[in-house]
Amino acid sequence: MQSSGSTNLTCPACRQRIDPLVFQTVDPASIGISDQFRCPMCSTPFWPENGFLSTFALHDGDQYFGIPLSLGGTEKRDYTDVAIGEIRRSTMHSLYSGYELEKIGLRGAHRTGVNEEDWLDIEPLHNPHTQASLGGEVLISLAQISSTDIAIAANLQEDRPEAVPLAPGDEIDILYDAGMQLAAVTDPPWLLNLREAEAAIRRRNTVPVFSLLVSAFDNLLYRQVYLLLRSRGFNDAEAVDRIESLAGSSRVRRKELAADVLDALVGERLTNGRYATEWAEFMQLKNARNQIVHPAGTASVDPPSESDAIDAFNQTFEMMLCVFNLCWDV
């Protein structure tokens, strides 16, 4: 997804990705949910969250788990090292000014000073994003401990095969990916919910994931309708009043937004238009969420598997892009 030296914001007008170095001269606080951001290339103003969605609407794929989930976020790959039997604190190299770590993911590890053809196999363990086994002998773990620092540990595993003699003090080179966010940015609630859903999956706590994803979608749907009205000249209060008028109630629900409100504004419903199949699939996810939140009687809740939770994350993001495409005729 991520191009080297670019953020997750794309100008919807000129379709150019925003470089993170822009925020060395532009106040990152100008990226938020209340005002438009002016493209540094073509000077066209756009809503930052639409710049985020534009990036992925142009992305040929359906795998979104792991992308930077903050407006203006970016990715960077970094190296560090650790001795077997030690825990080492390491500061992310070359963090752009104004950025901090959002998440980390282990990409690879090998014995220091060993030719690539002799590297040991690395196998993800349990949480495949931050833990792995090197050659079945060394357990490697990464943990984010601050906005700029990570902790790396490498320990000999019990019952190891000892096919390659490794001992405490041997050096291991670590390769990891870091998602970075602008500390001064205000993200919309739907992005915050997506970020918490991803974090829950990474913690292997999948019970709340479906609820977070449904809440993220509901907020995205409302905000896209709201931003569309703002782009047509409505101020904040007028946009809210118009949505409530079209929905027929001050308690605006998902169904009315996806059907009557969108039909009135763009002439097409999300529920039975070109995205009817995607909508039906998302309703299945919503029903699965309801079963978790409201189990029948004394029925126990079976948490979704990690793979099912990741699939649901990607499905929800794809549904969000359907809303974006419909509202802005992408």
C-alpha positions as CSV (number, residue, x, y, z in Angstrom):
1,M,0.0,0.0,0.0
2,Q,2.4,2.6,1.2
3,S,4.8,4.3,-1.2
4,S,8.2,5.2,0.2
5,G,8.2,8.7,1.4
6,S,4.5,9.3,1.3
7,T,1.6,9.7,3.7
8,N,-1.8,8.0,3.5
9,L,-3.4,11.2,2.2
10,T,-4.1,11.7,-1.5
11,C,-5.5,14.9,-2.9
12,P,-8.9,14.0,-4.5
13,A,-8.3,16.7,-7.1
14,C,-4.8,16.2,-8.5
15,R,-4.5,12.6,-7.1
16,Q,-1.0,13.3,-5.7
17,R,0.1,11.7,-2.5
18,I,1.1,14.1,0.3
19,D,4.8,13.8,1.3
20,P,5.4,13.6,5.1
21,L,8.0,16.4,4.7
22,V,5.1,18.8,4.0
23,F,4.4,18.8,7.7
24,Q,7.8,20.2,8.4
25,T,6.5,23.5,7.1
26,V,2.7,23.0,7.4
27,D,1.1,22.8,10.9
28,P,-0.1,19.2,11.4
29,A,-2.9,20.5,13.5
30,S,-4.4,21.7,10.2
31,I,-5.3,18.1,9.5
32,G,-8.5,17.3,11.4
33,I,-12.2,16.8,11.2
34,S,-13.5,20.4,11.3
35,D,-11.8,22.1,8.4
36,Q,-10.5,21.4,4.9
37,F,-6.8,21.0,4.1
38,R,-5.3,22.8,1.1
39,C,-3.3,20.5,-1.2
40,P,0.3,21.7,-1.2
41,M,0.6,20.7,-4.9
42,C,-2.5,22.0,-6.6
43,S,-3.9,24.3,-3.8
44,T,-7.4,22.6,-3.9
45,P,-9.0,22.3,-0.5
46,F,-10.2,18.9,0.6
47,W,-11.5,17.1,3.7
48,P,-8.6,15.2,5.2
49,E,-10.6,12.0,5.8
50,N,-11.5,12.1,2.1
51,G,-7.8,12.4,1.3
52,F,-7.3,9.2,3.4
53,L,-10.1,7.4,1.6
54,S,-8.9,8.6,-1.8
55,T,-5.6,6.8,-1.2
56,F,-7.3,3.5,-0.8
57,A,-10.0,4.0,-3.4
58,L,-7.1,4.2,-5.9
59,H,-5.5,1.1,-4.3
60,D,-6.0,-2.1,-6.2
61,G,-6.6,-4.6,-3.4
62,D,-8.8,-5.6,-0.5
63,Q,-6.3,-6.1,2.3
64,Y,-6.3,-3.1,4.6
65,F,-5.3,-4.5,7.9
66,G,-2.0,-3.0,9.0
67,I,-2.3,0.3,7.1
68,P,-1.5,3.5,9.1
69,L,-4.8,4.4,10.7
70,S,-4.4,8.1,11.4
71,L,-4.8,11.1,9.0
72,G,-1.4,11.9,7.5
73,G,0.1,8.6,8.8
74,T,3.0,7.0,7.0
75,E,5.1,3.8,7.2
76,K,8.8,3.2,7.6
77,R,11.0,0.1,7.9
78,D,13.8,0.1,10.4
79,Y,16.6,-2.2,11.7
80,T,17.9,-2.8,15.2
81,D,19.7,-5.6,17.0
82,V,19.5,-7.5,20.3
83,A,21.7,-10.0,22.1
84,I,20.1,-13.4,23.0
85,G,19.1,-13.3,26.7
86,E,18.7,-9.5,26.8
87,I,15.9,-7.0,26.5
88,R,16.9,-3.9,24.6
89,R,15.2,-0.5,24.3
90,S,15.6,1.0,20.8
91,T,14.5,4.4,19.5
92,M,13.0,4.4,16.0
93,H,15.5,5.8,13.5
94,S,14.7,8.9,11.4
95,L,11.3,9.7,12.7
96,Y,9.9,12.6,10.8
97,S,9.4,15.7,13.0
98,G,6.0,15.7,14.5
99,Y,5.5,12.0,14.0
100,E,5.2,9.2,16.6
101,L,4.8,5.5,16.5
102,E,1.3,4.2,16.0
103,K,2.1,0.5,15.7
104,I,5.0,-1.9,14.9
105,G,5.2,-5.3,13.2
106,L,8.1,-7.7,13.1
107,R,9.3,-8.3,9.5
108,G,12.4,-10.5,9.9
109,A,15.4,-11.6,12.0
110,H,18.7,-13.3,11.5
111,R,22.0,-14.0,13.2
112,T,24.3,-11.0,12.9
113,G,27.2,-11.5,10.5
114,V,25.7,-14.6,8.8
115,N,25.3,-14.8,5.0
116,E,21.7,-14.7,3.8
117,E,21.9,-18.3,2.4
118,D,22.6,-19.5,6.0
119,W,19.8,-17.5,7.7
120,L,17.5,-19.6,9.9
121,D,13.8,-19.8,9.1
122,I,11.6,-17.4,11.0
123,E,8.1,-18.5,12.0
124,P,5.4,-16.2,13.4
125,L,4.1,-17.3,16.8
126,H,0.8,-16.7,18.5
127,N,0.6,-13.0,17.8
128,P,2.2,-13.0,14.3
129,H,2.7,-9.2,14.4
130,T,5.2,-9.0,17.2
131,Q,6.5,-12.5,18.0
132,A,8.3,-15.1,16.1
133,S,10.6,-18.1,16.5
134,L,14.0,-18.0,14.8
135,G,15.1,-21.5,13.7
136,G,12.9,-23.0,16.4
137,E,15.5,-22.0,18.9
138,V,15.1,-18.3,19.7
139,L,11.9,-16.5,20.7
140,I,11.9,-12.9,19.5
141,S,9.4,-10.4,20.8
142,L,8.8,-6.7,20.0
143,A,6.7,-4.3,22.1
144,Q,6.0,-0.6,21.7
145,I,6.8,1.2,25.0
146,S,6.6,4.9,24.1
147,S,5.8,7.2,21.2
148,T,9.3,6.7,19.8
149,D,10.7,3.6,21.5
150,I,10.3,-0.2,21.2
151,A,11.6,-3.0,23.4
152,I,13.1,-6.1,21.8
153,A,13.8,-9.4,23.5
154,A,15.5,-12.5,22.3
155,N,15.5,-15.7,24.4
156,L,16.5,-19.3,23.9
157,Q,13.4,-21.5,23.8
158,E,13.0,-24.5,25.9
159,D,13.1,-27.9,24.1
160,R,14.8,-26.3,21.2
161,P,16.3,-28.6,18.6
162,E,19.8,-27.1,18.8
163,A,20.3,-27.7,15.1
164,V,22.4,-24.5,15.1
165,P,24.4,-23.7,18.3
166,L,23.1,-20.5,19.7
167,A,24.0,-19.1,23.0
168,P,23.3,-16.1,25.3
169,G,25.1,-13.1,24.1
170,D,24.8,-14.0,20.3
171,E,23.6,-11.0,18.3
172,I,20.4,-11.0,16.3
173,D,19.5,-8.4,13.7
174,I,15.9,-7.4,13.7
175,L,13.8,-5.9,10.8
176,Y,10.5,-4.3,11.7
177,D,7.9,-2.0,10.1
178,A,6.5,1.0,12.0
179,G,3.3,2.8,11.3
180,M,3.6,6.5,12.3
181,Q,1.1,9.1,13.1
182,L,1.1,12.9,13.4
183,A,0.8,13.7,17.1
184,A,-1.1,16.9,16.5
185,V,-3.8,15.4,14.2
186,T,-7.4,15.1,15.3
187,D,-8.8,11.9,13.8
188,P,-12.5,11.2,13.1
189,P,-14.2,8.7,15.4
190,W,-14.5,6.1,12.7
191,L,-10.7,6.0,12.3
192,L,-10.3,5.8,16.1
193,N,-12.6,2.8,16.2
194,L,-10.8,1.1,13.3
195,R,-7.5,1.6,15.2
196,E,-8.9,0.1,18.4
197,A,-10.3,-2.8,16.4
198,E,-6.9,-3.5,14.9
199,A,-5.3,-3.2,18.3
200,A,-7.8,-5.7,19.8
201,I,-7.0,-8.2,17.0
202,R,-3.2,-7.8,17.7
203,R,-3.9,-8.4,21.4
204,R,-5.9,-11.5,20.4
205,N,-9.0,-10.0,22.1
206,T,-11.4,-10.5,19.3
207,V,-14.7,-10.3,21.2
208,P,-15.1,-6.4,20.8
209,V,-13.8,-6.3,17.2
210,F,-17.1,-6.6,15.4
211,S,-18.8,-4.0,17.6
212,L,-15.9,-1.6,16.9
213,L,-16.1,-2.2,13.2
214,V,-19.9,-1.6,13.0
215,S,-19.5,1.6,15.0
216,A,-16.7,2.7,12.8
217,F,-18.8,2.1,9.7
218,D,-21.8,3.9,11.2
219,N,-19.8,7.0,12.0
220,L,-18.1,6.9,8.5
221,L,-21.5,6.8,6.8
222,Y,-22.8,9.7,8.8
223,R,-19.7,11.8,8.3
224,Q,-19.6,11.2,4.5
225,V,-23.2,12.4,4.2
226,Y,-22.3,15.4,6.5
227,L,-19.2,16.3,4.5
228,L,-21.1,16.0,1.2
229,L,-23.6,18.6,2.5
230,R,-20.8,20.8,3.8
231,S,-19.2,20.7,0.3
232,R,-22.5,21.9,-1.1
233,G,-22.5,25.1,1.0
234,F,-24.3,24.0,4.2
235,N,-22.7,25.1,7.4
236,D,-22.4,22.8,10.4
237,A,-25.8,23.3,11.9
238,E,-27.6,23.3,8.5
239,A,-25.9,20.1,7.5
240,V,-27.0,18.3,10.7
241,D,-30.6,19.7,10.3
242,R,-30.7,18.6,6.7
243,I,-29.6,15.0,7.5
244,E,-32.3,14.8,10.2
245,S,-34.9,16.2,7.9
246,L,-34.1,13.6,5.1
247,A,-33.9,10.8,7.7
248,G,-37.3,11.8,9.1
249,S,-36.0,11.9,12.7
250,S,-33.4,13.5,15.0
251,R,-32.3,9.9,15.8
252,V,-30.6,9.2,12.5
253,R,-30.1,5.5,11.9
254,R,-27.9,3.5,9.6
255,K,-30.8,2.2,7.5
256,E,-32.2,5.7,6.8
257,L,-28.7,7.1,5.9
258,A,-27.9,4.2,3.6
259,A,-31.3,4.4,1.8
260,D,-33.4,7.6,1.9
261,V,-30.7,10.1,2.7
262,L,-28.2,8.9,0.1
263,D,-31.0,8.5,-2.4
264,A,-32.0,12.2,-1.9
265,L,-28.4,13.4,-2.1
266,V,-26.8,11.3,-4.8
267,G,-29.8,9.5,-6.4
268,E,-28.7,6.0,-5.4
269,R,-29.1,3.9,-2.3
270,L,-26.4,1.9,-0.7
271,T,-28.9,-0.8,0.2
272,N,-30.1,-1.8,-3.3
273,G,-27.8,0.0,-5.8
274,R,-24.5,-1.0,-7.3
275,Y,-23.2,-2.0,-3.8
276,A,-26.2,-4.1,-2.8
277,T,-24.0,-7.2,-2.5
278,E,-21.5,-5.6,-0.3
279,W,-24.2,-4.1,1.8
280,A,-25.8,-7.6,2.3
281,E,-22.5,-9.0,3.3
282,F,-21.9,-6.2,5.8
283,M,-25.4,-6.9,7.3
284,Q,-24.2,-10.4,8.0
285,L,-21.3,-8.9,9.9
286,K,-23.7,-6.6,11.8
287,N,-25.8,-9.7,12.7
288,A,-22.7,-11.5,13.9
289,R,-22.0,-8.5,16.1
290,N,-25.5,-8.6,17.5
291,Q,-25.1,-12.2,18.4
292,I,-22.0,-11.3,20.4
293,V,-23.5,-8.3,22.1
294,H,-26.9,-9.9,22.7
295,P,-26.4,-13.7,23.1
296,A,-29.6,-15.7,23.5
297,G,-30.3,-16.8,27.0
298,T,-27.2,-18.1,28.8
299,A,-25.4,-19.0,25.5
300,S,-21.7,-18.5,25.7
301,V,-19.9,-16.1,23.3
302,D,-17.5,-17.7,20.9
303,P,-14.9,-15.1,20.0
304,P,-14.1,-14.7,16.3
305,S,-10.9,-16.3,15.2
306,E,-8.0,-13.9,14.4
307,S,-8.4,-14.7,10.7
308,D,-12.1,-14.0,10.8
309,A,-11.6,-10.8,12.7
310,I,-9.0,-9.6,10.1
311,D,-11.4,-10.6,7.3
312,A,-14.1,-8.5,8.9
313,F,-11.7,-5.6,9.3
314,N,-11.0,-5.7,5.5
315,Q,-14.6,-6.2,4.7
316,T,-15.6,-3.1,6.7
317,F,-13.0,-1.0,5.1
318,E,-14.2,-2.1,1.7
319,M,-17.7,-1.1,2.6
320,M,-16.4,2.3,3.7
321,L,-14.9,2.8,0.3
322,C,-18.3,1.9,-1.3
323,V,-19.8,4.8,0.7
324,F,-17.0,7.1,-0.4
325,N,-17.3,6.1,-4.0
326,L,-21.1,6.7,-3.9
327,C,-20.9,10.1,-2.2
328,W,-18.1,11.5,-4.4
329,D,-18.7,9.6,-7.7
330,V,-15.2,8.1,-7.6
